[in-house]
Amino acid sequence: MNFTVVGPGAIGSLWASYLKDAGHHISLWSRQTANQIVIKRDHCLANTFTNNDPSSVMNADVILVTLKAPIVEQVLTQMKSYINSDAIIVLMHNGMGTAEAIKTHLPDNPLLLATTTHGAYRPSSDLVSHTGRGKTLLGAANQKGQQCEFLVEVLNHALADVAWHHNIDQALWNKLAINCAINPLTAIHQIRNGELAQPQYHAQLTAIVSEVCAVINAQGFKAEENNLRQIIDEVILATSQNFSSMEQDIAHQRPSEIDFITGYVVKCAHQHNIAVPANQALYNAVKQIEQRW
């Protein structure tokens, strides 16, 4: 199949490399100006990809979007004239809130949402390391997307495990809850994930999880506070040496995804008249840091 990977950061580069090795035709769309980009994964041979080529986008069967949430709408709007109406759009990024805008801009395209727990690290622009194997969940965001379950087999052949989720929003809310607990705190305090296991963060994590659970349930999905807290504690332990993506954004003075993580929870909470002071405080703190730049 013909894929265009939009936003070849760590996860995008990982998928581009595996899909190319699986025999697919892969092009990239990035902020780099070069016509070609080389990506080398771990100890594998380097692959060369065409970059920012409109004709490749026009021929793409799948547009895999691995951009950061804040620029998804902007970039896809710029690419809109090149995207075939039959192309499957797959949004694979942290946070929630981009799908509605993409449905408006590309109403005829099948739209899928994805979440992955694969770990990737990009030490330089042409290198990517697969730092941890995980699982990718895929699900439909519109009616045409319901017809695209076959893509699971295609992606699974390239980078297992991939599974279809009939209620992908539930899976995305579960992932969002983990991000709400870990990302803002590690960004504000500039610490590794594992440091959140220290006693001084216990009460704050409990408050965050309690509020997010209330919002998830109000949205019509399922969340049980004790179970969710246990999962978050397990993720903190399993990724103890990692820096979260938001911590890295703040460390390098880049705009973070706070509006699409904690900000999305706060927005939904307001719609349901639910008080979320712990999450609101974290949102305000990260925005204040960004504004100081």
N, C-alpha and C positions, 0 to 999 in steps of 0.2 A: 504494500500500500504506500501511498504518498503522504508523508507527514510533514507539517511545518511546526516546529517547536518555537513558540513565541516566549522569549525571555530565558535564554540558556544560562541561568545561574547554576547553582549546585544541582538542584533536582532536575532542572531542564537539561543540563549537560549529561547527567546520569542517564535519563531516559533516551536522549538523542543517541548516545553511545550504544546502549543496549539494543535499541530499535534498529540502528544501522547494522550491528552485528547479526541481528536476526534476519537481515536481508531486505529490509524496507528502504524506500527512497526518502531520505531525510534532508530537509532544508531548515535553516534557522532564520529567525527574525529578531534582531537585537539592536541595542543602541550603538554597537560598534559599527564603524563605517567601512570596514574591510569587506570585499566581495566574497571572501572565503574565511572560514574559521576552523582551526585545528583543535580537536579535543582528544586528549589521551586519558583513558581510564585505567588507573592502577597500573598493572603490568601488561596490559593489552596493547596491541598496536594502535597508533594514533589514527584517527579518522579525520578526513577533511570534508567540511560541509559548505554548501553555498549559503550566503547570508544576504538578507534583505533583497531577495530576488522576486519581484512581483509575479513573474510567470510561474515560479514554483508554488507560490501561494495560490494562484488561480487553479493549479492542477492538484492541490492538496485534497486528499480524502478526509484527513483529520487535521484540525488545528488544535495542538496541545498547548494550552496557555499555562505557563509556570511563572508568570510575572508576580510581583508583589501586588496585593489587592488594590492599593491606592491608585495604580496606574493601569489597571486592566481595561477600564472603560475607555480611557484616553487612547491607548495604543490600538485596541480593536476598532475604535471609531476611525482612526487614521488608516487602518488596513481594510476597512469595510469594502471599498470598491474592488479590491482584489479577491475577496473571499467568495467562492462559489456557493450558491444557495443550498447545495446538497452537502457541503462539507460539514462534518461533525465537529462541533466546538466542544472541547473538554477543558473545563476550568479546574486546575489543580493548584491551589494556593492556600495559605493559612487565612483564617478569618472567613466571615460571611458577609453577604450584602451586595455582591457584584452581579449575581445572576439576573436580577430584575432589570438592571440597566442593559445587559447584553440581550435579553429577550426583546427589549424595545428596539435596539439598534440592528439586531439580526433576527427578525421574527420568523424567518422561513427556515432557519438552520436547526437541525437537531442539536439540542444542548444537553450535555452531560456534566455532572459534578463529580469530582474525585477527591479522595483524601488518601495520603500515603504515610506509612511509618518508616519507609526506607530512610536511612541516614546517608547524607552526602556532604562532602566538604570540597571546596574548590580553592586549593592553595595558590593558584594563579589562573589567569584567563584561559590557558590551554590545558590545564590539568584538572581532573576530578577524581576524588576518592570515594569509593562505596564503603562508608564507615559502619554501616549496620543494615542487615537484611530485615525487611519488614513485610507489610501487607498493604495492598492498594485496594480500596473499595471504589466502585463505580456505580453511578445511578443516574436516572433520567431527571432532567429539570423541566422538560416540556413533553408534549405528546409525541412529537417526532423522535425525541430521545428514547422513548419506550421501545422503539424498533431497533435499537443499536446495541442490544445485549451481546451480539456476536463479537463486539470489540473486546470483550473480556478475554476470549480465546486468543485473539491477536496479541494483546498486551501481555497476557500470561506467558505466551511463548517467548517473549522478549525478556521480561523481568517478573518472575513469579514472586509471591502469589498475588493474583488479581481475582476479585470476586465481585459479582453483581449484588447490589443492595437495593431492594425494592422500596426502601424508605431512607434514601440517602441523606435527607435532612436530619434524621435522627443521628446518623453517624457523624454528620458535620457538627451538630450541637455537642455531641460527646467530645469531639476533638476541640471545639471552641472552649468548652469548660476547662480542659487541661491547659490550653493556651492562656486563658484568663487567669488561672492560678499561678502559672510559672512565668510567663513572659514579662508582664509589667513589673513584678517585684524584682526579678533579676536585672531588668533594665535600669530601674530606679537606683538600686543598690550596687549595680555593676559587679555582680557575683555569678558564680557558676550555679547550675541548677541544683546540685547536691547540697549547697549551703542552705537551701530552703527547708532542709530537714532539721535545722537547729531550732531549739525551743522558742526563740523569740519570734518566729514566724508562724507558730502553730495557731494562735487565735486569729490572725489575719487571714490565713488560708481557710480556716473554718468559716469565717464570715463571707469570704469570696464565694466559696462553694455553695453555701446556704442560699445566697442571693441568686446565683446563676441557676441553681435547681428550681427556685421559684419561678424564674423567667421561662425556663425550658418547659415546665409543666403548664404555665399559662399559655405558651405557644402551641400547646396540644401534643407535646412529645413527652417521653417518659424520662424521669431522672430521680434517682433515690440518693439522698445526701451521703449516707454512709458508704454506699458502693462507689459513688463517684470520688469521694475523698480517698478511699483505698486505692483506686486506680491512679489518682494523681500522685499519691505517696510512692506507688510502685514506679511511675514514670520518673519522678525526682531521683529515686535510687538508681534506676537503670541508666539514666542520662546524667549521673552526678558530675561527671567531668566536662560536660558540654556547656557551652554558652548558648543561650537561646538566641533566636534570630533577632528578637527585639533588643536584647542586650547588645548584640553586635551592631545593630543600627544606631543605637544611642552612643555607643563607644566611638563610632566612626562619624558621628554627627550626620546621619542619613535620616530622612523621614521614615518613621516606623509605621507599622500596620495597626496602631492602636485604635483608629477609627473603625476598623473592620473586625476587631477582636473585642476588647472591653467596651469600646464605643458602640458596637452593635448590640451588646447586652444592655447597655444603658438606654439606647434608643428604644429597644423592645420593651424594657421595663417601664418607660414613660408611657408607652401606648397602653399598658395594662395597669397603670397607676400603682406600680410596685416600687417601693423604696429600695434603692441599692447603694447605700452610702459608702460601703467599702470599695465597690467597683468604681463609683463616681470619683472617689478620692484618688484612686490609682490613675484613672483616666486624666484627671486634672493635673496630676503630678507629672505624667509623661508629656502632656501637651505643654506644660510650663517649661520643661527642659528643652523641648524642641523650639519653643518661641524665644528662648534665650540666645539661640544661635543667630 
